[in-house]
Amino acid sequence: MTTFFLARHGETLWHADHRYAGVSDVGLTRHGLGQAAALGAWAADAHLNAIVSSPLSRARRSAAPAVETTGLPLRIEDRLTEIDFGVGEGLTPDELAARYPADWAAFRASPASVPLPGGEAGRDGIARALPVFDDLHTEMPDGRILIVAHATLLRLVLCELAGIDADGYRDLLPVLGNCTITTIAYPWAAECTAPTRPRTRLLGYDVPPSRAHL
């Protein structure tokens, strides 16, 4: 099994207003840079074999300290970019509710199935991101890999790997902190025979780097 350490990027300039960033290239705050530094300090002793990042600058900048402390090259993977929120990019939930009430209500009811206008369905994001895990496992079947990506995409993928309906990702996983670490063993062959058996083993979720499993 490959051990994946999943980290959301650091805090961005839009966090204070709770604005949807999606595919918009939003920079990190000073606090976000500090969170990235803490992730880098953790990586120094994590015995990683690879560091893989979304192409968006907030993810690449968050991965940079880990690259520096480990000496590993940064691998950019376009399939790990965040979900495109269409008309929601740059808007707050309140602004979306006021401008697009019906679309916002439909999105909130089924956030993986019904995209905001002009956006990407969460299930389509899952379909493009999941092969990354298979490809990396094939390349490094016993590897330890840090992936730096985005809150919505990572939570959607975790639901899919756990055999849970992705439309419930906000209820099951309401929060994913900036530069916290979620650890999974993949692929996982469970002993149960249920058709929706998990494809991964969750070893830690949303853990601060100072306390994350090594």
SELUMMI-165635 format. One record per residue (C-alpha): x, z, y; residue in one letter. Coordinates in steps of 0.02 Angstrom, whole numbers, plus 32768, in hexadecimal, padded with zeros to 4 digits. Example, Ala and Ser with C-alpha at 12.3 -4.5 7.8 and 13.67 -1.06 7.14 Angstrom:
BEGIN
<marpa><x>8267</x><z>8186</z><y>7F1F</y><type>A</type></marpa>
<marpa><x>82AC</x><z>8165</z><y>7FCB</y><type>S</type></marpa>
This chain:
BEGIN
<marpa><x>8000</x><z>8000</z><y>8000</y><type>M</type></marpa>
<marpa><x>8033</x><z>7FE0</z><y>80B2</y><type>T</type></marpa>
<marpa><x>8025</x><z>8070</z><y>812D</y><type>T</type></marpa>
<marpa><x>7FDF</x><z>803A</z><y>81D4</y><type>F</type></marpa>
<marpa><x>7FE9</x><z>80A5</z><y>826F</y><type>F</type></marpa>
<marpa><x>7F63</x><z>8067</z><y>82E8</y><type>L</type></marpa>
<marpa><x>7F73</x><z>8092</z><y>83A0</y><type>A</type></marpa>
<marpa><x>7F08</x><z>8065</z><y>8433</y><type>R</type></marpa>
<marpa><x>7F67</x><z>8035</z><y>84D1</y><type>H</type></marpa>
<marpa><x>7F83</x><z>80B1</z><y>855E</y><type>G</type></marpa>
<marpa><x>7F0C</x><z>80D8</z><y>85EC</y><type>E</type></marpa>
<marpa><x>7EE7</x><z>8045</z><y>865E</y><type>T</type></marpa>
<marpa><x>7EB8</x><z>8034</z><y>8714</y><type>L</type></marpa>
<marpa><x>7E01</x><z>801A</z><y>86E3</y><type>W</type></marpa>
<marpa><x>7DF0</x><z>80B8</z><y>867B</y><type>H</type></marpa>
<marpa><x>7DBC</x><z>812B</z><y>8709</y><type>A</type></marpa>
<marpa><x>7D22</x><z>80C0</z><y>872C</y><type>D</type></marpa>
<marpa><x>7CFD</x><z>809F</z><y>8672</y><type>H</type></marpa>
<marpa><x>7D08</x><z>7FE4</z><y>868C</y><type>R</type></marpa>
<marpa><x>7D0A</x><z>7F6C</z><y>85FA</y><type>Y</type></marpa>
<marpa><x>7DB6</x><z>7F1C</z><y>85F0</y><type>A</type></marpa>
<marpa><x>7DA5</x><z>7EAE</z><y>8557</y><type>G</type></marpa>
<marpa><x>7E13</x><z>7E15</z><y>8569</y><type>V</type></marpa>
<marpa><x>7E38</x><z>7E38</z><y>8621</y><type>S</type></marpa>
<marpa><x>7EF0</x><z>7E5D</z><y>863A</y><type>D</type></marpa>
<marpa><x>7EE9</x><z>7F09</z><y>868C</y><type>V</type></marpa>
<marpa><x>7F88</x><z>7F6D</z><y>86AD</y><type>G</type></marpa>
<marpa><x>7FB1</x><z>801F</z><y>8679</y><type>L</type></marpa>
<marpa><x>7FA7</x><z>80B5</z><y>86EB</y><type>T</type></marpa>
<marpa><x>8039</x><z>812D</z><y>8701</y><type>R</type></marpa>
<marpa><x>7FE2</x><z>819E</z><y>8684</y><type>H</type></marpa>
<marpa><x>7FD2</x><z>810C</z><y>860D</y><type>G</type></marpa>
<marpa><x>808C</x><z>80ED</z><y>8618</y><type>L</type></marpa>
<marpa><x>80A9</x><z>81A2</z><y>85EA</y><type>G</type></marpa>
<marpa><x>8036</x><z>8190</z><y>8554</y><type>Q</type></marpa>
<marpa><x>809A</x><z>80F8</z><y>851D</y><type>A</type></marpa>
<marpa><x>813A</x><z>815D</z><y>852D</y><type>A</type></marpa>
<marpa><x>80F2</x><z>81E3</z><y>84BA</y><type>A</type></marpa>
<marpa><x>80C7</x><z>815D</z><y>843B</y><type>L</type></marpa>
<marpa><x>817A</x><z>811F</z><y>8446</y><type>G</type></marpa>
<marpa><x>81BD</x><z>81CE</z><y>8427</y><type>A</type></marpa>
<marpa><x>8152</x><z>81DC</z><y>838C</y><type>W</type></marpa>
<marpa><x>818C</x><z>8131</z><y>834E</y><type>A</type></marpa>
<marpa><x>8243</x><z>8167</z><y>8354</y><type>A</type></marpa>
<marpa><x>822C</x><z>81CF</z><y>82B6</y><type>D</type></marpa>
<marpa><x>819F</x><z>816E</z><y>8263</y><type>A</type></marpa>
<marpa><x>820F</x><z>80FD</z><y>81F7</y><type>H</type></marpa>
<marpa><x>81B1</x><z>8063</z><y>822C</y><type>L</type></marpa>
<marpa><x>81D1</x><z>7FB6</z><y>81E5</y><type>N</type></marpa>
<marpa><x>8175</x><z>7F54</z><y>826C</y><type>A</type></marpa>
<marpa><x>811C</x><z>7F65</z><y>8313</y><type>I</type></marpa>
<marpa><x>808C</x><z>7EED</z><y>8333</y><type>V</type></marpa>
<marpa><x>802B</x><z>7EDD</z><y>83D4</y><type>S</type></marpa>
<marpa><x>7F97</x><z>7E86</z><y>8421</y><type>S</type></marpa>
<marpa><x>7FCF</x><z>7E02</z><y>849E</y><type>P</type></marpa>
<marpa><x>7F7B</x><z>7E5A</z><y>8531</y><type>L</type></marpa>
<marpa><x>7FF8</x><z>7EAC</z><y>85A7</y><type>S</type></marpa>
<marpa><x>7FAD</x><z>7F5B</z><y>8598</y><type>R</type></marpa>
<marpa><x>7FCF</x><z>7F58</z><y>84DD</y><type>A</type></marpa>
<marpa><x>807B</x><z>7F0A</z><y>84EC</y><type>R</type></marpa>
<marpa><x>80AE</x><z>7F87</z><y>8571</y><type>R</type></marpa>
<marpa><x>806E</x><z>8016</z><y>8507</y><type>S</type></marpa>
<marpa><x>80D5</x><z>7FD9</z><y>8473</y><type>A</type></marpa>
<marpa><x>8174</x><z>7FC3</z><y>84D9</y><type>A</type></marpa>
<marpa><x>81B5</x><z>8077</z><y>84CC</y><type>P</type></marpa>
<marpa><x>81A2</x><z>8071</z><y>840E</y><type>A</type></marpa>
<marpa><x>8206</x><z>7FD0</z><y>840D</y><type>V</type></marpa>
<marpa><x>828C</x><z>8026</z><y>8473</y><type>E</type></marpa>
<marpa><x>8297</x><z>80C3</z><y>8408</y><type>T</type></marpa>
<marpa><x>8296</x><z>8067</z><y>8361</y><type>T</type></marpa>
<marpa><x>82F8</x><z>7FCA</z><y>838A</y><type>G</type></marpa>
<marpa><x>8274</x><z>7F62</z><y>8334</y><type>L</type></marpa>
<marpa><x>823A</x><z>7EBE</z><y>8383</y><type>P</type></marpa>
<marpa><x>818B</x><z>7EB5</z><y>83C9</y><type>L</type></marpa>
<marpa><x>811C</x><z>7E3E</z><y>8369</y><type>R</type></marpa>
<marpa><x>808A</x><z>7DF6</z><y>83CB</y><type>I</type></marpa>
<marpa><x>7FEC</x><z>7DD1</z><y>8368</y><type>E</type></marpa>
<marpa><x>7F66</x><z>7D71</z><y>83C6</y><type>D</type></marpa>
<marpa><x>7EE1</x><z>7DA0</z><y>8346</y><type>R</type></marpa>
<marpa><x>7EEC</x><z>7E56</z><y>837F</y><type>L</type></marpa>
<marpa><x>7EAE</x><z>7E36</z><y>8430</y><type>T</type></marpa>
<marpa><x>7E18</x><z>7E9B</z><y>8469</y><type>E</type></marpa>
<marpa><x>7D63</x><z>7E62</z><y>8459</y><type>I</type></marpa>
<marpa><x>7D2F</x><z>7DF0</z><y>84E7</y><type>D</type></marpa>
<marpa><x>7CA1</x><z>7E46</z><y>8544</y><type>F</type></marpa>
<marpa><x>7C6B</x><z>7DAB</z><y>85A4</y><type>G</type></marpa>
<marpa><x>7C07</x><z>7DD9</z><y>863F</y><type>V</type></marpa>
<marpa><x>7C33</x><z>7E8E</z><y>8620</y><type>G</type></marpa>
<marpa><x>7CEB</x><z>7E78</z><y>8649</y><type>E</type></marpa>
<marpa><x>7D14</x><z>7EE9</z><y>86DC</y><type>G</type></marpa>
<marpa><x>7C68</x><z>7F38</z><y>86E3</y><type>L</type></marpa>
<marpa><x>7C30</x><z>7FEA</z><y>86BE</y><type>T</type></marpa>
<marpa><x>7BA0</x><z>8013</z><y>8648</y><type>P</type></marpa>
<marpa><x>7B32</x><z>803E</z><y>86DE</y><type>D</type></marpa>
<marpa><x>7B5A</x><z>7F97</z><y>8730</y><type>E</type></marpa>
<marpa><x>7B33</x><z>7F3A</z><y>868F</y><type>L</type></marpa>
<marpa><x>7A8E</x><z>7F96</z><y>867C</y><type>A</type></marpa>
<marpa><x>7A5D</x><z>7F66</z><y>872D</y><type>A</type></marpa>
<marpa><x>7A92</x><z>7EAF</z><y>8727</y><type>R</type></marpa>
<marpa><x>7A6C</x><z>7E81</z><y>8672</y><type>Y</type></marpa>
<marpa><x>79EE</x><z>7F02</z><y>8633</y><type>P</type></marpa>
<marpa><x>79AE</x><z>7EA1</z><y>859C</y><type>A</type></marpa>
<marpa><x>7A5A</x><z>7E65</z><y>8566</y><type>D</type></marpa>
<marpa><x>7AA3</x><z>7F12</z><y>857C</y><type>W</type></marpa>
<marpa><x>7A18</x><z>7F61</z><y>8515</y><type>A</type></marpa>
<marpa><x>7A30</x><z>7EE3</z><y>8488</y><type>A</type></marpa>
<marpa><x>7AEC</x><z>7EFD</z><y>8489</y><type>F</type></marpa>
<marpa><x>7ADA</x><z>7FBA</z><y>8483</y><type>R</type></marpa>
<marpa><x>7A61</x><z>7FAF</z><y>83F1</y><type>A</type></marpa>
<marpa><x>7AD2</x><z>7F3E</z><y>8388</y><type>S</type></marpa>
<marpa><x>7B80</x><z>7F3C</z><y>83D9</y><type>P</type></marpa>
<marpa><x>7BD7</x><z>7EE3</z><y>8349</y><type>A</type></marpa>
<marpa><x>7B52</x><z>7E5E</z><y>8331</y><type>S</type></marpa>
<marpa><x>7B10</x><z>7E36</z><y>83DF</y><type>V</type></marpa>
<marpa><x>7B95</x><z>7E0B</z><y>8462</y><type>P</type></marpa>
<marpa><x>7B7E</x><z>7E16</z><y>851C</y><type>L</type></marpa>
<marpa><x>7B5E</x><z>7D6A</z><y>856C</y><type>P</type></marpa>
<marpa><x>7BFA</x><z>7D00</z><y>8563</y><type>G</type></marpa>
<marpa><x>7C50</x><z>7D7F</z><y>84F3</y><type>G</type></marpa>
<marpa><x>7C89</x><z>7D8F</z><y>843F</y><type>E</type></marpa>
<marpa><x>7C25</x><z>7DE2</z><y>83B5</y><type>A</type></marpa>
<marpa><x>7C7E</x><z>7E78</z><y>836D</y><type>G</type></marpa>
<marpa><x>7C6A</x><z>7E31</z><y>82BE</y><type>R</type></marpa>
<marpa><x>7CCA</x><z>7D96</z><y>82F5</y><type>D</type></marpa>
<marpa><x>7D54</x><z>7E09</z><y>8333</y><type>G</type></marpa>
<marpa><x>7D5A</x><z>7E5D</z><y>8289</y><type>I</type></marpa>
<marpa><x>7D67</x><z>7DB3</z><y>8234</y><type>A</type></marpa>
<marpa><x>7DFE</x><z>7D80</z><y>829A</y><type>R</type></marpa>
<marpa><x>7E57</x><z>7E28</z><y>8293</y><type>A</type></marpa>
<marpa><x>7E46</x><z>7E56</z><y>81DB</y><type>L</type></marpa>
<marpa><x>7EB9</x><z>7DCC</z><y>819B</y><type>P</type></marpa>
<marpa><x>7F45</x><z>7E1B</z><y>8203</y><type>V</type></marpa>
<marpa><x>7F42</x><z>7EB1</z><y>818F</y><type>F</type></marpa>
<marpa><x>7F45</x><z>7E43</z><y>80F4</y><type>D</type></marpa>
<marpa><x>7FD4</x><z>7DDA</z><y>8139</y><type>D</type></marpa>
<marpa><x>803C</x><z>7E72</z><y>8167</y><type>L</type></marpa>
<marpa><x>801A</x><z>7EC5</z><y>80C0</y><type>H</type></marpa>
<marpa><x>8051</x><z>7E28</z><y>8064</y><type>T</type></marpa>
<marpa><x>80F0</x><z>7E25</z><y>80CB</y><type>E</type></marpa>
<marpa><x>8113</x><z>7EE0</z><y>80BF</y><type>M</type></marpa>
<marpa><x>80B1</x><z>7F27</z><y>802A</y><type>P</type></marpa>
<marpa><x>8103</x><z>7FD2</z><y>803D</y><type>D</type></marpa>
<marpa><x>8123</x><z>7FC7</z><y>80F8</y><type>G</type></marpa>
<marpa><x>80FE</x><z>803C</z><y>8188</y><type>R</type></marpa>
<marpa><x>80B7</x><z>7FDA</z><y>821A</y><type>I</type></marpa>
<marpa><x>8082</x><z>800E</z><y>82C9</y><type>L</type></marpa>
<marpa><x>7FF5</x><z>7FA5</z><y>8311</y><type>I</type></marpa>
<marpa><x>7FCF</x><z>7FB8</z><y>83CA</y><type>V</type></marpa>
<marpa><x>7F27</x><z>7F6E</z><y>83F9</y><type>A</type></marpa>
<marpa><x>7E7E</x><z>7F9D</z><y>8441</y><type>H</type></marpa>
<marpa><x>7DF5</x><z>801F</z><y>842C</y><type>A</type></marpa>
<marpa><x>7D61</x><z>7FB0</z><y>8402</y><type>T</type></marpa>
<marpa><x>7DBE</x><z>7F3A</z><y>838E</y><type>L</type></marpa>
<marpa><x>7E12</x><z>7FC8</z><y>832F</y><type>L</type></marpa>
<marpa><x>7D70</x><z>8029</z><y>8317</y><type>R</type></marpa>
<marpa><x>7D16</x><z>7F8D</z><y>82DA</y><type>L</type></marpa>
<marpa><x>7DA0</x><z>7F68</z><y>825D</y><type>V</type></marpa>
<marpa><x>7DA1</x><z>801C</z><y>821F</y><type>L</type></marpa>
<marpa><x>7CE6</x><z>8014</z><y>81FD</y><type>C</type></marpa>
<marpa><x>7CFA</x><z>7F72</z><y>819D</y><type>E</type></marpa>
<marpa><x>7D88</x><z>7FB8</z><y>8134</y><type>L</type></marpa>
<marpa><x>7D23</x><z>8056</z><y>8111</y><type>A</type></marpa>
<marpa><x>7C8C</x><z>7FF3</z><y>80D5</y><type>G</type></marpa>
<marpa><x>7C20</x><z>802D</z><y>8167</y><type>I</type></marpa>
<marpa><x>7BAB</x><z>7FC0</z><y>81CD</y><type>D</type></marpa>
<marpa><x>7C10</x><z>7F92</z><y>8267</y><type>A</type></marpa>
<marpa><x>7B76</x><z>7F9C</z><y>82D7</y><type>D</type></marpa>
<marpa><x>7B87</x><z>8059</z><y>82C6</y><type>G</type></marpa>
<marpa><x>7C3B</x><z>8062</z><y>8301</y><type>Y</type></marpa>
<marpa><x>7C10</x><z>80BA</z><y>83A4</y><type>R</type></marpa>
<marpa><x>7BAF</x><z>8141</z><y>834A</y><type>D</type></marpa>
<marpa><x>7C30</x><z>815D</z><y>82C2</y><type>L</type></marpa>
<marpa><x>7CCB</x><z>8149</z><y>832F</y><type>L</type></marpa>
<marpa><x>7C94</x><z>816D</z><y>83E2</y><type>P</type></marpa>
<marpa><x>7D43</x><z>818B</z><y>8424</y><type>V</type></marpa>
<marpa><x>7DF0</x><z>8145</z><y>8407</y><type>L</type></marpa>
<marpa><x>7E70</x><z>8192</z><y>847B</y><type>G</type></marpa>
<marpa><x>7EF9</x><z>8135</z><y>84D5</y><type>N</type></marpa>
<marpa><x>7F99</x><z>812B</z><y>846E</y><type>C</type></marpa>
<marpa><x>7F55</x><z>819F</z><y>83E9</y><type>T</type></marpa>
<marpa><x>7F7D</x><z>8171</z><y>8335</y><type>I</type></marpa>
<marpa><x>7F08</x><z>8144</z><y>82A7</y><type>T</type></marpa>
<marpa><x>7F5D</x><z>8137</z><y>81FE</y><type>T</type></marpa>
<marpa><x>7F1B</x><z>80D1</z><y>816D</y><type>I</type></marpa>
<marpa><x>7F5C</x><z>809D</z><y>80C3</y><type>A</type></marpa>
<marpa><x>7F2A</x><z>7FE9</z><y>809D</y><type>Y</type></marpa>
<marpa><x>7EEE</x><z>7FA1</z><y>802C</y><type>P</type></marpa>
<marpa><x>7EA1</x><z>8033</z><y>7FD0</y><type>W</type></marpa>
<marpa><x>7E58</x><z>801F</z><y>7F21</y><type>A</type></marpa>
<marpa><x>7DD5</x><z>80A8</z><y>7F14</y><type>A</type></marpa>
<marpa><x>7D9E</x><z>80EB</z><y>7E6C</y><type>E</type></marpa>
<marpa><x>7CE6</x><z>80DC</z><y>7E96</y><type>C</type></marpa>
<marpa><x>7C88</x><z>803D</z><y>7E68</y><type>T</type></marpa>
<marpa><x>7C11</x><z>8035</z><y>7EFC</y><type>A</type></marpa>
<marpa><x>7C05</x><z>7F86</z><y>7F47</y><type>P</type></marpa>
<marpa><x>7C32</x><z>7FC9</z><y>7FF4</y><type>T</type></marpa>
<marpa><x>7CC6</x><z>8030</z><y>7FBB</y><type>R</type></marpa>
<marpa><x>7D4B</x><z>804A</z><y>803F</y><type>P</type></marpa>
<marpa><x>7DDC</x><z>7FD1</z><y>804C</y><type>R</type></marpa>
<marpa><x>7E4C</x><z>804E</z><y>80A2</y><type>T</type></marpa>
<marpa><x>7E7A</x><z>8105</z><y>8098</y><type>R</type></marpa>
<marpa><x>7E6D</x><z>8162</z><y>813E</y><type>L</type></marpa>
<marpa><x>7EFD</x><z>81DC</z><y>814F</y><type>L</type></marpa>
<marpa><x>7EE3</x><z>820D</z><y>8205</y><type>G</type></marpa>
<marpa><x>7E73</x><z>81DC</z><y>8296</y><type>Y</type></marpa>
<marpa><x>7E91</x><z>81E7</z><y>8352</y><type>D</type></marpa>
<marpa><x>7F25</x><z>825D</z><y>833F</y><type>V</type></marpa>
<marpa><x>7F98</x><z>827E</z><y>83D6</y><type>P</type></marpa>
<marpa><x>8049</x><z>823D</z><y>83B5</y><type>P</type></marpa>
<marpa><x>808F</x><z>82EE</z><y>83BB</y><type>S</type></marpa>
<marpa><x>8028</x><z>831C</z><y>8323</y><type>R</type></marpa>
<marpa><x>801B</x><z>8275</z><y>82C8</y><type>A</type></marpa>
<marpa><x>804A</x><z>8260</z><y>8212</y><type>H</type></marpa>
<marpa><x>80F8</x><z>821A</z><y>81F5</y><type>L</type></marpa>
